Amino acid sequence: MNVPIAPTREAIGQPQGWRDVMGPGLITGASDDDPSGIATYSQAGAQFGYSLGWTLLLTYPLMCAIQLISAQMGRVTGRGLAGNIRKHYPAWLLYPLVGLLVVANTINLGADLGAMAAALRLLIDGPAAVYIAGFALLTVLAEVFITYARYASLLRWLTLSLFAYVGTTFVVGVPWLTVAKNLVLPHISLDGGYFTVVVAVFGTTISPYLFFWQAAEEVEDEKQDPIAKPLLKAPEQAPAHMARMRIDTLVGMGFSNIIALFIMLTTAATLNAHGVTDIQTSSQAAEALRPIAGGFAFTIFALGIIGTGLLAVPVLAGSAAYAVGEGLKWRVGLGRRPGRAPAFYGTIALATLIGASLNFTPLDPIKALFWSAVINGVAAVPIMVMIMVMASRNKVMGQFALRPLLKAFGWLATAAMALAALGMFATWGA
C-alpha cells in the first residue's frame, strides 16, 4: 500500500512481500480497537474478570467472514458498499443505511477525540479543548494532504501502537491457566448486566464502519495499481488477490481480537482483582491502573489510547465520506487530490469537526457512546443482510459470488448481530 502494489507480480499471481499483503485488513482490524472499544473491553475485564474472553474467540470467525466478504465485494466490483447498493437497489433503501452510519460514526468520532484528549491530559496537564482541536486538525490535515500511498503506510505503522496493551499485560502479570480455562470452558451467566456487556462486546467488535472502510480501501488499492482492474474485468488476477485478501483479513482481525483480549486481561488482573468494577471510559481505565499497576503500566495504557485514536479517527471519518460520496455519486477516494474530490474531503473534515464539537455541548459523552453503540447495533444488521444478498448474486459478483462455506459464516455473523441487537433492546432497563 505504501508504494504502487507490485503490478507485475500480482498480474501473474506470484507471492508478494508482507507490505503488499498486509493492508486494508490490518488497518481495519486495528482501527476496531479505538478508544471507545478500549472502554468496552476495559469494562468487560473490570466487571467480570477473565470470564468474557470467550466472546473474542466467538467473534473472530464471524468478524473475519463479514470483513472478507466486504473486501471481496470492493475488489471484485471496483465499487465500495454504498456504490454497490446504489447501483442495484433503490435510494430509499440506501439513504437510511448511510444516514445511520454517518450519525454513529460522528458520535464515535467525538467520543474518540475526547478520550484521546483525556488520555493526553493524564500525561501532560493542559486544556482539553486545545487537545481535542489539535487531534481533530492533525487527523484531517493528514487525511487530506498526505498522498494515499504514504498515508496508508502511516496508518499501518500506527497499528504498532496497539502492542502497548500487550506490554501492560505482561507488566501486571496474568494467571494464564485461569485465562485458558475461561477461554475454552466459559462460565456463562444469565444475569442482565453480564448479557449487556456481551452485547456491547459484539457491537464494538463488529461495526458497520469497518465493512465500508475495508471495501473502499480495496477499491483504492486497485486504482493505485496501473495494471490491476476490478476482478469482474480481469478474472485472471483473482487467485493472487483472493489469497492476499484472505491472509490480510485473517491476520488483521486476529490482531484486533488479540489486542482486545489483552485489554480485558489487563483490567481483569488489576481493576477487577482490586474491586474496581465500574469503568465507563478508556481514560478512567488508564487512571485506575496507576495506583494498582504502577506508573509504567499507566503510561503505556494511556499512550495506547492516543495511538489507537490517531488510527481510528481517520477510518471513522473516511468510511463516512466514502459511504456518503458513493451514495451521492461524488468523486471519492483518498488517492485523489483535494481539488478533484472537494465534497469527499469536505465530508471528512465536517464529520471530524462535528464530532469534535460534541465535546463542547451538554451531551454526556458516556451516553453518546451508548447511543452510538445502539445505532451501530441497529445499522449493522440490515447492512450485513444487504452485503450478504449482494455478495451472493451473480448479477453483482459474477463468477465470484459467495461460496457455501463463506456464505454460511457470513449469515451466521448476521444472525449473531441480529440476536445481539435484540438482546440490547431486551436488556434496556434491566
N, C-alpha and C positions, 0 to 999 in steps of 0.2 A: 504493500500500500504506500510506503514512503518513497517509492520510486516507481516508474512505469512497470507494470507487472509482467516480467519476462514473457513477452508475447510469443516468441518462437517456441519456447518450451511448452507453454500452455497449448499452443496450436497442435503440437504433435503428441501432447499428453505425457511428457517426461516429468519426473519428480521435480519439485520445486524446493527452494530454501524455506526455512521457517518464517522468514519475514514476509514471504509471499503467501504462505499458508495461513498464518495467524493474522487475522484482520477483523472483519466485521463481527464475527462470532466472539472473539476475545474481548473486543471493546464493548460489545453489547452485554456480555456476561458480567464484566467488571463494573459497568455502569449500574447494574442492578443492585449492587451493594452501596447505594448512595446514602447520605446521612439519614434520610427518612427510613431506609431499610435497616441501617445500623441501629436506629432507635427500636425498631420492631424486634430485631434479633436480640438486642440487649435486654428488652423487657421479657422475652421468652426465657432467656437464661437466668435473669434475676428472679423472676416469679416462679419458674418451675424447674430450675436447676438443669440437670442433664437429660430430663425426661422428654424433651421435644426435639432432640437431634434427629430422630427418625423421620420427621417431616421433610428434612432436606434430602434424605435418601429417596423418599417417595416423589418429591417434586422434580428430582433430577431428570429421570427419563421423560416425564411429561413436558418439562421445560425444553429439553433437547428436541422433542418431536415438533412442537409448535414453532420453535425458532428455526429449525431446519426447513420446515415447510415454508415459512415466510421467506427465508433466504433463497430457496429454490424458486419460489414464485418470482422474486425480483430478478434473479439471474436468467431464468428461462424466458420470461416475457419482456424483459427490458423496461418494466414499469414497477413502481412501488405499489403497496397495497391499495392506497387510495386511488391511484391511477387505474388499477385493475377493476376496482369496484365501480368507478365512474364509467369505465368502458362497457361493463357488462350488466350493470344494474341501474335503476332509476335514481335520480338526485334525492328524492325524498328518503331513500334508504341511506345514501352516502352522508348527507349533511348532518343528521343527528349523531351518527357514529363519530364523525370528525369533530363535531362540537363537543361531545363528551370527552374525547381525547384531549382537546385543547384546554378545556376547563381543568381537568385533572392534572395535566402537565404544568399549567400555570401555577396552580396551588402548590404542587410539588416543588416547582422552581423556587417559590417564595420560601417554603419550609427549608429547603436545602441551603439557600443563601443565608437564611437566618441561622441555621445550625453551623455553617462554616464560620460566620462572624462570631457566634458564641464560643466556638472552639478556639478561634484565634484570640479572643479576649481572655480565655483561660491561660493562654501562654504569654500574651503581651497585652497588658491592660490598655484600653483605648475606646473610642466611641464606636458603638455598634453600627450607627448609621453610616459612618465612613467606611467601615469594613464591608458592610453589605453592598454599598455603592461601588466600592473598589473591586470586589469579586465579580459583581454584575458587569461592570465596564470591562474588566480583563477578559472574561469569557466571551463577551460579544465581539470585542476587537479581534481576539484570536480567531474566532469562528468566521468572521467576515473578511479579514485582511490577510491571514496566512494562507498560502496555497494549500489546496486539498491534500496533496501528497505529504507535505510537511506536517500539516495539522493532524492527519491520520496517524502519522508516525508519533507525534507528540501524545496523542490520546493513548496509543499503545504503550508508550513508556510510562504514562501515568497509572497504568494498571498495576505497576510495581508497588504503588503506594499501599495497595491492599495487603501486602505482606507485613505491614505494621501489626495487623491483628494476629498473624502467626507468631510474631515476636512476643506480643503481650501474653499469649497463651503459655509459652514456654518460660516466661519470666514468673508468672504467678503460680505455675505448677498445677497439673490436672491429673486426677485419678483415672488413667486411661482404661483400666479394666472396667470401671463403672461406666465410662463413656461407651465402650464397646458393647456392654450388656444392654444399655438403653437403646443403642442403635438397632440391634437385632431382636431384642425382646422388650419392646417398649411397654411401659405401663400407661394405658390409655384411660383417662378419666372422663366421666360423663358430666363433670362439673361445667357450668356455663362459662366461667372465666377461662378454663382450660380450652374449651372449644373455640371461644372467641379469639384467643391467641393463635390457635391452629389456623383459623380462618385468616387472621392477619398475616401469618407467615406465607400462606398460599397466595394471598392477594399482593403481597410485597414481592414475592419471587417471580410470579407470572403476571406481568403487567403489559397492557396494550402498547405503551410507547416502545417497548423492546421489539415487538413484532414489526412496527412501522420502520424503526431505525435500521434493523438488520436487512430488511428487504431493500430499503433505499440505498444503503451502503453497497450492497451487491450491484445495484444499478450504477452507482458512482464508479466502482472499480471497473466495471465493464466499459464505461465511457472513457475512462482514463487510459485504457489499453487500445492502441490504434488497430490492433488485429482482432481483438475479441468482439463478439457480437452476441446479442441475445440467443440463447440456445435453440429457440424455435427456428432461427435463421441459420444457425451454424451448429447442427447437432453433433458434428464430428468433434467439437470442443467439449462435449458433455462429460466424457469419462474423467478427464483431469479435473474439471470444475466441480463435478458432483463429489469426487473424492476429497477435494480441498474443503468444500463446504461441510462435509461430514466431520472431518478432523477439526476444523476451526470451531464448529458448533459444539461438538462433544467436549473439547478442551475448554472452550470459553465458558460453557455452562457448568462444567465441573469445577473450574476455577471459582466461579461465582458462588456455588453452593459450599465448597470447601471453606472459603473465607467466611461465609455466613455462619457455618458451623463453628469456626474458631471464635467468632464474636460471641456466640452463645456460650461456648466453653469458658471463655474469659470471664464473662459476667456471672456464670454459674459458680465458678471456682472462687470468686471474690465476693460479689454482691450477695448472691443467694446464700452462700456459706456464712455470711455475717448478718443475715436478716434484712438486707436491703432488697426489697421485692417490688418497689414501685418506681419504675424508670419510664419516663414519658418522652424524653428527647435524647439524642446522641450525646449532647454536651453534658447532660445530667449523668449519663453513664460514665463519661470521662472523669468528671469531677468527683463522683462517688468512688472511683478507683483510687484516687490519690491517697487517702488515709489508710486504705486497706492494702493496696498492692505496691504503694510507693511511687515516688516521683517519676521514675523511669517509665514504668508501665503507663502512668497517666499521660506523660508527654507523647509517647508513641501512639497511644489511642487517639489523643486529640489531633496530632498531625495527620493520622489516617483519615479523620473526618474531613479535614481540609483537602487532602489529596483526592479522596473519592468524590468530594463535591465538585472539584475542578474537572473531573471526568464526567460526572453525571449531568451537571447543569447544561453543558452544550448538547448532550444527547437528548435531554428533555426538550430544549428549545428547538433543536434541529428536527426531531421527529414530528413536532407540532407543525413546523414550517413545511416539511415535506408533505404531510397529510393535507394541509390547507392548500398548498400550491398545486398539488396534483389534482385535488378536488375542483379547483377553480381554473384549471388549465393554464397555470402560470409557467414561466421558465423557472425550473428549480435545479438545485444542485450546488454543493459546496465546491465542486470543481469549476463553477462559473465565476467570472469576475463580478464584483458587486454591481457594476453598471449594467451587466447583462441579465441580472435577476434581482432587480431592486425590491420587488414585492416579497420575494422569498427571504432575502436578508432582512428586510424591514420587519417581517413576521418574527424572525429570530430575536431581533432587538426589542420589539414590542412585547413579546411574551416574557422575555427576561426582565424588562422594565416593570411590567405589571406585577410579575412575581415578586420582584424586589420591593415594590411599593406596598405589597400586602403586609410587610413587616412594620409599616408605619400607620396601620389602620387599627381600629379596635378589635379586629378579627383575632381571635385566640389562635395562635399557631398550632397548638395541640389539637383543637377542634378542626382547624383547617386540614391537618394531616388525616384526621379521622374521615372527614368528608371526601378528601382525595382518595382514600382507600375505598370508600363506599362507591364513588364514581368509577374508579378503576375496576372494582369487582363487578359492577353492573355492566360497564362498557366491554369488559373482556369477553364475556360470554357471546353476545351477538357478533362481535368482531371475529372471534375464533370460529363460530359457526360459518360466517362468511368466508373466512380463509379456507376452511375445510371443504366447503361446497365448491369454491373456485378451483382449488388445487386438485379436486377430483374430476373436474370436467375436461374432456379432450378439447372442447372449444376454447378453453383458456390456456391449458398447459400442453396441448398436442400429445405427442408420444410420451411426455414427461409427467402425465397425470399420476397421482399418487399410487404407489404400490400397496398391497394389502397390509404389510406389517407397519409401515409408517402411518398409513391411514388409520389403522386400529389405535396406535398410540396417540395420534392427533385427536381422534374422537374421545379417547379416554381422558386426555388432558382437558378437553372441552367439558366433558361431563363432570370432572372433578371441580372445575371452576364454577360450573352451574350449582353444584352442591355447596361449594364454599359461599357463593353469593346468597343462596337460600339460607344457609346457616348464619350468615352475617345478619340478615333480617330477623331470623328466628331468635337470635340472642340479644337483640336490642332490648334494653331494659332488664335483662336477666342479671 
